[in-house]
Amino acid sequence: MAAADALILDAGFAAVPLLQAALDVGAEVTVCSGKPGDPGHRLAHRSVVMDYSDVDAVLALARQRAPAALLPGVTDVSYLTGAEVASRLGLPGFDPPETAEIVFRKDRFRAYAERQGLPVPRAVTAPARIGELRFPVLVKPADAYSGRGIVRVDEPVGLEPAYREALAASASGQAVIEEFRPGQLHSHSAFVRQGRIVCEFYVDEYCTVYPYQVNSSCLATAMSPTLKDRVSACIQHIVADLRLCDGLVHTQFIASGEDFWLIELTRRCPGDLYSHLIEYATGAPYAALFAAPFLGHELPLPAPRPALRRAIARHTVSVARDTVYLSLQCRHDACRVIAVTPLKPCGAPLLAAPLDRAAIVFAEFESTDAMQRHTPTLKHHFTLATRPSDLQP
């Protein structure tokens, strides 16, 4: 693409790969976020400190800047705002706002999936309908993120307080109650071109500090081809039925044997440097592939299911209780740390997950077997010193 303005609705650390992808194709980049300390404000050509959840304010900014491209970041709000603004200004890369609402809101996606006969946990939107479900259930905000506000309820007595907690965590004041499905959590990241999935990745995900926030992950190497094919066909059905535009469709799903249940979909880039995990492990330019439809830029596509080149795991360092961060301790004989993104300065308060994290670590193992074996236990190997006595020589 020729040099032109690109406006990115996110300036946080996890959106930096998207900013770099825009810079790499010659765009003059403006970032917008409400946090002046976000790194994108220092890396972009121009920055605007503004709450990008304010659609009218972003629309006014876009009309003033007249960008050739508008990009979301790694938050649901950035995509939903972008979809509204793009629909009014005729900018590419976004689904229509009404389609985005179906994809992003848990309650609307559950209702859509049930109408389509897709594999999702059975769900209702009000405690009065709990008789339609079997316990245990998960009570979730309809539009929160990072596992916030999610409560597991094993008996009817706990339903009302859990529902109130979910409503309090929801920006729209809506919640969904769904049957709990045991199994292994995975993600499926698929790039769509002209209505077809053309490249996809499968990742094993683990929630080992806070039960509904992923903190360790690696490429899925033991998943059966049959399960991959069934998940891919399911997402392809959604792509075709909703007429999703070119770009990323990112899905979390629970699998048990060859059965699976969709948990949630998104069209934004996943956070916590998920793009780096894919790029380190396979060599595929994930961030550039994500940005391309918004920038109007054509990229050569990798293989439909790129092979694993390096046994890489990602770990987000977090804590179960509020503390004060001093330093990151890395003790793991089976891997080599290849990159660390620190997110806290020494002496800063660190809130319990899912509200905060200290760093993101990428580690390389000597084999895929070692990667699979150790990724679920990384929280024991990348730990925090929270007192001077914790520091090791």
C-alpha positions in Angstrom: 0.0 0.0 0.0 1.1 3.5 -0.7 1.9 5.7 2.3 -1.3 6.8 3.9 -2.9 7.5 7.3 -3.9 4.6 9.5 -5.7 5.1 12.7 -5.4 2.3 15.3 -7.9 2.1 18.2 -5.4 0.8 20.7 -2.0 1.8 21.9 -1.3 -0.9 24.5 1.7 -3.2 24.5 -0.2 -6.1 22.8 -1.3 -3.8 19.9 2.3 -2.9 19.1 2.7 -5.7 16.6 -0.3 -4.3 14.7 1.2 -0.8 14.8 4.5 -2.3 13.4 2.6 -4.1 10.6 1.1 -0.8 9.6 4.4 1.0 9.7 6.0 -1.8 7.6 3.7 -1.1 4.7 4.4 2.6 4.8 1.4 3.9 6.7 1.5 7.1 8.7 0.1 5.8 11.9 -2.0 7.6 14.5 -2.9 5.7 17.7 -5.8 6.4 20.0 -6.3 5.2 23.6 -7.3 6.6 26.9 -4.0 5.6 28.7 -1.3 8.1 28.0 1.3 5.6 29.3 0.6 3.1 26.6 3.7 2.4 24.5 2.0 3.0 21.2 1.8 6.7 22.0 5.5 6.9 21.8 6.0 4.6 18.8 3.4 6.0 16.4 3.8 9.1 14.2 0.9 10.7 16.1 -1.2 9.9 19.1 -4.5 10.9 20.6 -5.3 10.3 24.3 -9.0 9.4 24.0 -11.4 6.8 25.2 -12.0 4.8 22.1 -15.2 3.3 23.5 -16.8 6.7 22.7 -18.0 6.1 19.2 -19.0 9.7 18.6 -15.6 11.0 19.7 -13.7 8.4 17.5 -16.0 9.2 14.5 -15.2 12.9 14.9 -11.5 12.1 15.1 -11.7 9.9 12.0 -13.5 12.6 10.1 -10.8 15.1 11.1 -7.9 12.8 10.3 -9.6 11.2 7.2 -7.5 8.0 7.5 -7.3 5.5 4.6 -7.3 2.7 7.1 -8.9 2.1 10.5 -7.6 -0.8 12.7 -8.9 -2.3 15.9 -6.5 -3.5 18.6 -6.7 -6.4 20.9 -9.9 -5.4 22.8 -13.5 -6.2 21.9 -14.4 -2.5 22.3 -11.8 -1.4 19.8 -13.4 -3.7 17.1 -17.0 -2.7 18.0 -16.2 1.0 17.9 -14.2 0.5 14.7 -17.2 -1.4 13.1 -19.5 1.5 13.8 -17.1 4.2 12.5 -16.0 2.1 9.5 -19.7 1.6 8.5 -20.3 5.3 8.5 -17.1 6.2 6.6 -16.9 3.3 4.2 -13.6 2.0 5.5 -12.6 -1.7 4.9 -11.9 -4.6 7.2 -14.9 -4.6 9.5 -18.1 -6.6 9.5 -21.3 -4.6 9.7 -22.1 -3.5 13.3 -25.1 -5.8 13.5 -22.9 -8.8 12.6 -20.2 -7.8 15.0 -22.8 -7.8 17.8 -23.6 -11.4 17.1 -20.0 -12.4 17.1 -18.8 -10.5 20.1 -21.7 -10.6 22.6 -21.9 -14.0 24.4 -25.7 -13.9 24.8 -26.3 -13.1 21.1 -23.7 -15.6 19.9 -25.2 -18.4 22.1 -28.7 -17.6 20.6 -27.3 -17.6 17.1 -25.4 -20.8 17.6 -28.4 -22.6 19.0 -30.5 -21.5 16.0 -27.8 -22.9 13.7 -27.4 -26.1 15.5 -23.8 -25.4 16.3 -22.0 -27.2 19.2 -22.2 -24.7 22.2 -23.0 -25.3 25.8 -26.7 -25.0 26.5 -27.4 -21.5 27.8 -30.1 -19.1 29.1 -30.1 -15.4 29.9 -32.1 -15.3 33.1 -32.0 -17.2 36.4 -35.8 -17.9 36.0 -34.9 -20.3 33.2 -32.3 -22.3 35.2 -34.5 -25.3 35.1 -33.6 -25.8 31.4 -30.0 -26.4 32.4 -28.0 -29.0 34.4 -25.6 -27.9 37.2 -22.8 -27.0 37.3 -23.2 -23.8 35.3 -21.0 -20.8 34.5 -22.5 -17.4 34.9 -20.8 -14.9 32.5 -21.1 -11.2 31.7 -22.4 -10.8 28.1 -19.6 -8.5 27.1 -16.7 -8.6 29.6 -13.2 -9.9 28.8 -10.2 -11.8 30.3 -12.5 -14.0 32.3 -13.8 -11.1 34.5 -17.0 -11.6 36.3 -17.3 -15.4 35.5 -18.5 -17.6 38.3 -19.0 -21.3 38.5 -22.1 -22.4 40.3 -22.6 -26.0 41.5 -25.9 -25.6 43.4 -29.0 -23.5 42.8 -28.4 -21.5 46.1 -25.3 -19.8 44.5 -27.0 -18.7 41.3 -28.5 -15.3 42.3 -25.2 -13.8 43.8 -23.2 -15.1 40.8 -25.7 -13.6 38.4 -25.5 -10.2 40.2 -21.7 -10.4 40.0 -21.8 -11.1 36.3 -24.2 -8.2 35.7 -21.9 -5.8 37.6 -19.0 -6.8 35.3 -21.0 -6.3 32.1 -20.9 -2.9 30.3 -24.4 -3.6 29.0 -25.8 -5.0 32.2 -26.4 -8.4 30.6 -25.3 -11.9 31.5 -25.5 -15.5 30.2 -25.8 -18.7 32.2 -24.4 -21.8 30.4 -23.8 -25.4 31.3 -20.2 -26.2 32.3 -18.4 -28.4 29.9 -15.3 -30.2 31.2 -12.4 -30.7 28.8 -9.2 -29.1 27.3 -9.3 -25.5 26.3 -8.0 -24.6 22.8 -8.0 -21.7 20.5 -8.5 -21.8 16.7 -7.2 -18.8 14.7 -8.4 -18.7 11.1 -7.7 -16.2 8.4 -10.6 -15.7 5.9 -10.2 -14.6 2.3 -13.3 -14.2 0.0 -15.5 -16.2 2.4 -13.2 -19.1 2.9 -10.8 -20.1 5.6 -7.4 -20.1 4.0 -5.0 -20.4 6.9 -5.5 -21.7 10.4 -3.7 -22.4 13.7 -4.7 -24.6 16.7 -3.3 -23.8 20.2 -3.5 -25.6 23.5 -4.4 -23.1 26.3 -4.2 -23.4 30.1 -5.7 -21.4 32.9 -3.6 -22.2 35.9 -3.7 -19.1 38.1 -7.2 -17.7 37.5 -9.6 -20.4 36.2 -11.0 -18.3 33.3 -8.0 -16.5 32.0 -5.4 -18.1 29.8 -1.9 -17.8 31.2 0.1 -20.6 29.4 -0.2 -21.8 25.8 1.6 -23.6 22.9 0.7 -24.8 19.4 -1.4 -27.9 19.5 0.7 -30.9 18.3 -1.4 -33.8 19.7 -4.8 -32.7 18.5 -6.3 -35.2 16.0 -6.7 -34.2 12.4 -10.4 -35.3 12.6 -11.0 -32.8 15.5 -9.2 -30.1 13.6 -11.3 -30.7 10.5 -14.6 -30.7 12.4 -13.7 -27.4 14.2 -12.6 -25.8 10.9 -15.9 -26.9 9.2 -17.9 -25.4 12.0 -16.2 -22.1 11.8 -16.4 -22.1 8.0 -20.2 -22.5 8.4 -20.3 -19.4 10.5 -18.1 -17.5 8.1 -20.4 -18.3 5.2 -23.7 -17.9 7.0 -22.8 -14.5 8.5 -20.9 -13.5 5.4 -17.9 -12.4 7.4 -15.5 -10.1 5.6 -11.8 -10.9 5.0 -9.8 -11.1 8.2 -9.3 -13.1 11.4 -11.9 -15.3 13.1 -10.5 -16.3 16.5 -12.3 -19.0 18.5 -11.9 -20.6 21.9 -13.4 -24.0 22.3 -13.5 -26.9 24.8 -12.7 -30.4 23.5 -13.2 -33.8 25.1 -12.1 -36.6 22.9 -13.5 -35.8 19.4 -16.4 -33.7 20.8 -16.1 -30.0 21.1 -18.1 -26.9 22.2 -17.6 -23.3 21.0 -17.0 -21.0 23.9 -16.6 -17.6 22.2 -15.6 -16.0 18.9 -13.9 -12.7 18.2 -12.6 -10.8 15.2 -10.1 -8.8 17.0 -6.5 -9.8 17.4 -6.0 -11.9 20.6 -4.1 -10.2 23.4 -1.0 -11.0 25.4 1.2 -11.1 22.3 -0.6 -14.2 20.9 0.7 -13.0 17.5 4.3 -13.5 18.7 3.5 -17.1 19.8 2.3 -18.0 16.2 5.2 -16.2 14.6 7.9 -17.7 16.8 6.5 -21.2 16.5 5.6 -21.3 12.7 7.2 -18.3 11.0 3.8 -17.1 9.8 3.4 -13.3 9.9 0.3 -13.3 12.1 0.2 -9.6 12.9 0.7 -8.6 9.3 -2.0 -11.1 8.2 -4.4 -9.6 10.7 -3.7 -6.0 9.7 -3.8 -6.6 5.9 -7.6 -6.4 5.2 -7.9 -3.1 7.2 -4.9 -1.7 5.3 -6.1 -2.9 1.9 -2.8 -4.7 1.6 -2.4 -8.1 -0.1 0.0 -10.6 1.6 1.1 -14.0 0.4 -0.7 -16.6 2.5 1.2 -19.3 4.4 0.2 -23.0 4.1 -3.4 -23.8 5.2 -2.0 -25.3 8.4 1.5 -24.1 8.9 3.9 -26.6 10.4 5.5 -26.2 13.7 9.1 -25.0 13.3 10.1 -24.3 16.9 8.7 -25.7 20.2 7.6 -22.4 21.7 5.4 -21.7 24.8 4.0 -18.5 26.0 3.4 -17.7 29.6 1.7 -14.7 31.1 3.0 -14.1 34.6 0.3 -13.3 37.2 -0.6 -13.9 40.8 -3.5 -15.2 42.8 -3.3 -12.5 45.5 -2.5 -8.8 45.4 1.2 -8.1 46.0 4.1 -5.8 45.2 6.3 -6.8 42.2 10.1 -6.8 42.6 11.5 -9.1 39.9 10.8 -12.1 37.6 12.4 -15.4 38.5 13.0 -17.8 35.7 14.0 -21.4 36.7 13.4 -24.0 34.1 16.1 -26.5 33.0 14.1 -27.8 30.0 13.7 -24.6 28.1 15.5 -21.4 27.0 13.8 -18.0 27.5 13.9 -16.2 24.1 11.9 -13.1 24.9 10.4 -11.3 28.0 8.0 -8.3 27.8 8.0 -6.8 31.3 4.7 -5.1 32.2 5.5 -3.8 35.7 8.3 -1.7 37.2 10.1 -2.8 40.3 8.1 -1.9 43.4 4.7 -1.5 41.6 1.6 -3.0 43.0 0.4 -6.1 41.2 -3.3 -7.0 41.4 -4.5 -10.6 41.5 -5.5 -12.1 38.1 -7.4 -11.5 36.0 -7.0 -7.8 36.8 -3.2 -7.6 36.3 -0.1 -9.3 35.0 3.7 -8.8 35.5 5.3 -10.0 32.3 4.9 -12.2 29.2 7.6 -14.8 28.7 8.3 -16.8 25.5 10.4 -20.0 26.0 11.8 -22.6 23.6 11.9 -26.3 24.3 14.2 -28.9 22.8 11.2 -31.0 21.5 7.5 -30.8 21.1 7.2 -33.5 23.7 8.9 -31.3 26.3 6.8 -28.3 25.2 3.6 -30.3 25.7 4.7 -31.7 29.0 5.9 -28.5 30.6 3.5 -25.8 29.3 0.7 -26.6 31.7 3.1 -26.1 34.7 4.9 -22.9 33.6 3.5 -21.0 36.5 5.8 -22.9 38.8 8.9 -22.0 36.8 8.4 -18.3 35.9 7.6 -16.8 39.3 7.8 -13.5 41.0 10.0 -12.1 43.8 7.6 -10.0 45.9 10.0 -9.6 48.9 13.8 -9.0 49.1 14.2 -12.4 50.7 12.7 -14.0 47.6 15.6 -12.9 45.4 17.9 -15.7 44.4 21.7 -15.1 43.7 
